[in-house]
């Protein structure tokens, strides 16, 4: 069954270039009415704001027979994020899809990173995502339908040198996904995270030309279209790049429950290999499930 977005309204933040542009164009090509949001700043989040890049994408969509509107909201501002959503709802009556794609980079090793650089990256990636989700949430609850795509990163899931701020924010959106999945499921709101690998202005100076050729943004976008579709799962971390698609899971080892009187750091050290064995890893659905599991777990003989 073909995936299409006719009669649906999508917002794509950071939609003027790179991955966001690809997402916006392909959503529109399948029938979505698209809000192309882009502040127009440079990769570090500085420089004069401009709606030029967003308007260029809108014109591409219109020339191809689609519907779109440009938006220059700064998503770190709660009022501007709310106004963006309100404008979309006023024009088209609803908002079905939110793709949280906007982002900046300010890479430095942690010892050289200023707190300003820490805060602004967190503000754009994590707080900006939360602002947009908070703005669409009442609409999606009322219409009992919504699809939200977070944009995480391999840096957030696994870490990369010089990206403490970026990684913290990108893992933060996975935590946000987990909670919104729980709170949104009875309203048919599905929330997932994308982990993209793509040649964009964010990666152009850290990858070789041959790698960049294999990592075209349009190879990532099919994963977004799937996660934004009616058929989408929820609470999944879907990695995409170079035509490869894979799911990352957070799993918990079976673990060992020590008898009273033996719960010492020395004993933990002695059996840490067993404690950390994830060969029979368990995927935990929510925090209380973990607590209930460890409380009920049988004591293991030790010594």
C-alpha positions in Angstrom: 0.0 0.0 0.0 1.5 3.3 -1.1 2.2 5.9 1.6 0.7 9.3 0.8 -0.1 12.4 2.7 -3.0 13.9 0.9 -5.2 16.1 3.1 -2.5 16.2 5.7 -0.5 19.2 7.0 3.2 18.8 7.9 5.7 21.2 9.6 9.4 20.7 8.9 11.7 22.8 11.0 15.1 23.7 9.4 13.4 22.9 6.1 15.4 25.3 3.9 18.5 23.3 3.3 20.0 19.8 3.6 17.8 17.1 5.2 15.0 19.4 6.0 14.7 20.5 2.4 14.6 16.9 1.2 12.0 16.0 3.8 9.8 19.0 2.8 10.0 18.3 -0.9 9.2 14.6 -0.6 6.3 15.2 1.8 4.9 17.7 -0.6 5.4 15.3 -3.5 3.2 12.8 -1.8 0.4 15.3 -1.2 1.2 17.0 2.1 0.7 20.7 2.6 4.0 21.8 4.1 5.2 24.6 6.4 8.8 25.1 5.6 10.3 26.6 8.7 13.9 28.0 8.6 15.4 30.9 10.5 18.0 31.3 7.7 21.0 31.4 10.1 24.4 29.7 9.4 25.5 26.3 10.7 26.5 27.8 14.1 23.2 29.6 14.5 24.7 33.1 13.8 24.3 35.5 11.0 21.3 37.6 10.0 17.9 35.8 9.9 16.4 35.4 6.5 13.4 33.6 5.0 15.1 33.3 1.6 16.0 29.6 1.9 12.6 28.6 3.2 10.9 30.6 0.4 13.0 28.9 -2.2 11.8 25.5 -1.1 8.2 26.7 -1.0 8.6 27.9 -4.6 10.0 24.5 -5.6 6.9 22.8 -4.1 4.4 25.2 -5.7 6.1 24.8 -9.1 5.7 21.1 -8.8 2.0 21.5 -8.1 2.0 21.3 -4.3 1.0 23.6 -1.5 3.4 25.2 1.0 4.1 28.2 3.1 7.4 29.6 4.4 8.0 30.4 8.1 10.9 32.1 9.7 10.2 31.3 13.3 13.1 31.0 15.8 12.1 27.7 17.5 14.1 28.6 20.6 11.4 31.2 21.2 8.2 29.6 22.6 5.9 32.3 21.3 7.4 32.1 17.7 7.0 28.3 17.7 3.4 28.6 18.9 2.7 31.2 16.3 4.1 29.0 13.5 1.7 26.2 14.5 -1.2 28.6 14.8 -0.5 30.0 11.3 -0.5 26.5 9.8 -3.8 25.5 11.6 -5.4 28.8 10.6 -4.5 28.3 6.9 -5.2 24.6 6.6 -7.3 23.6 9.6 -5.0 21.1 11.3 -1.4 19.9 11.8 -0.8 16.2 11.3 3.0 15.9 11.1 5.8 17.6 12.9 9.4 16.9 11.7 11.8 18.4 14.2 14.9 18.8 12.0 16.3 22.2 12.8 19.8 22.2 14.3 23.1 23.9 14.7 26.7 22.9 15.5 29.3 24.4 17.8 31.8 21.7 18.1 34.7 21.9 20.6 36.3 19.6 23.1 34.5 19.9 26.4 37.5 21.6 28.1 37.4 24.3 25.4 33.7 24.6 25.1 32.1 27.8 26.5 28.9 27.5 28.5 27.3 29.8 25.9 28.1 27.2 23.2 26.7 24.5 25.4 23.4 26.4 26.1 22.7 27.5 22.5 23.0 24.0 21.1 20.8 22.6 23.8 18.4 25.4 23.3 18.0 24.8 19.5 18.0 21.0 19.5 16.3 20.1 22.7 14.3 23.1 23.8 13.4 24.0 20.3 12.1 20.5 19.7 10.1 20.7 23.0 8.6 24.1 22.0 7.4 22.8 18.7 6.0 19.6 20.2 4.3 21.6 23.0 2.7 23.8 20.4 1.3 21.0 18.2 0.3 18.7 21.1 -3.2 20.2 21.9 -4.1 20.1 18.2 -3.0 16.5 17.8 -4.8 15.4 21.0 -8.0 17.2 19.8 -7.9 15.6 16.4 -6.8 12.3 17.9 -4.0 11.9 15.4 -0.4 13.0 15.1 3.0 11.9 13.9 6.1 13.5 15.4 9.6 12.8 14.2 12.5 13.8 16.5 15.9 14.1 14.9 18.6 12.4 17.1 22.1 11.5 16.0 24.7 8.8 16.2 26.6 11.3 18.3 23.7 11.3 20.8 23.3 7.6 20.8 27.0 6.6 20.8 29.1 9.8 21.2 31.6 11.7 19.1 34.6 13.7 20.2 34.0 17.4 20.4 30.2 17.2 20.5 29.3 17.1 24.2 26.6 19.8 23.7 25.2 18.3 20.6 25.2 14.7 21.9 23.5 15.7 25.1 20.7 17.4 23.2 20.3 14.6 20.7 20.0 12.0 23.5 17.6 14.3 25.2 15.2 14.2 22.4 15.1 10.4 22.7 14.0 10.8 26.3 11.4 13.3 25.2 10.2 10.7 22.6 9.9 8.0 25.2 7.5 10.1 27.4 5.5 11.6 24.5 5.0 8.1 23.2 3.5 7.1 26.5 1.4 10.2 26.9 0.2 10.3 23.3 -0.6 6.7 22.5 -4.3 6.9 23.6 -4.7 9.9 21.2 -3.1 8.0 18.2 -0.1 10.3 18.4 3.0 8.3 17.4 6.4 9.7 18.2 9.7 8.4 16.8 13.4 9.4 16.5 15.4 9.5 13.3 19.2 9.0 13.4 20.3 10.4 10.1 23.7 10.2 8.4 23.8 12.6 5.5 26.0 15.0 3.5 24.8 18.4 4.6 26.4 21.7 5.7 26.6 20.1 9.2 28.9 17.4 7.9 30.6 18.8 4.8 33.9 19.5 6.5 34.2 16.3 8.6 33.7 13.7 5.8 35.6 12.8 2.7 34.1 13.6 -0.7 33.6 9.9 -1.5 31.7 9.5 1.8 29.6 12.6 1.1 28.5 11.2 -2.3 27.2 8.1 -0.6 25.3 10.0 2.0 22.8 12.1 0.0 20.0 13.6 2.1 17.4 12.0 -0.2 18.5 8.6 1.0 17.5 9.5 4.6 14.1 11.0 3.8 12.2 7.7 3.1 12.7 6.8 6.7 11.1 10.1 7.7 8.1 9.5 5.3 7.6 6.1 7.0 7.8 7.5 10.5 5.4 10.3 9.5 2.9 7.9 7.9 -0.4 6.5 9.2 1.3 3.1 9.2 4.2 4.4 11.5 5.1 2.5 14.7 5.9 4.5 17.8 8.9 4.9 20.1 11.4 3.6 17.6 14.9 4.9 16.9 15.4 4.5 13.2 18.8 5.1 11.8 19.1 5.9 8.1 21.9 6.8 5.7 23.6 5.7 2.5 20.6 3.5 1.7 20.9 1.6 4.9 18.1 1.5 7.5 18.4 0.0 11.0 16.8 0.3 14.4 18.7 1.1 17.5 17.4 -0.3 20.8 17.9 0.6 24.4 18.1 -2.7 26.2 18.6 -3.7 29.8 20.7 -6.6 30.9 19.1 -9.4 32.9 21.3 -8.5 35.8 21.9 -10.2 39.1 20.1 -9.5 42.5 22.6 -10.0 45.3 21.5 -11.4 48.7 21.3 -9.0 51.7 24.7 -8.7 53.3 26.5 -9.2 50.0 25.5 -6.0 48.3 28.9 -4.5 48.3 31.0 -2.6 45.7 33.6 -5.4 45.8 31.0 -8.0 44.9 29.6 -5.9 42.1 33.1 -5.6 40.7 33.6 -9.4 41.0 30.5 -10.2 38.9 30.4 -7.1 36.7 30.8 -9.2 33.6 27.6 -11.1 34.4 25.8 -7.9 35.4 26.6 -6.3 32.1 25.8 -9.3 29.9 23.1 -8.1 27.4 23.0 -11.3 25.4 19.4 -11.7 26.8 18.7 -8.0 26.9 15.3 -6.8 27.7 13.6 -3.8 26.1 11.9 -1.7 28.8 8.7 0.1 27.8 8.7 2.7 30.6 10.5 3.6 33.8 8.1 1.9 36.2 8.5 -1.4 34.3 12.2 -1.3 35.3 11.4 -0.6 38.9 8.8 -3.4 39.2 11.2 -5.8 37.5 14.1 -5.2 39.9 11.8 -5.3 43.0 10.3 -8.6 42.0 13.6 -10.1 40.8 14.7 -13.3 42.6 17.9 -13.2 44.6 20.8 -14.9 42.9 23.1 -17.2 44.8 26.6 -15.6 45.1 29.9 -16.7 46.4 
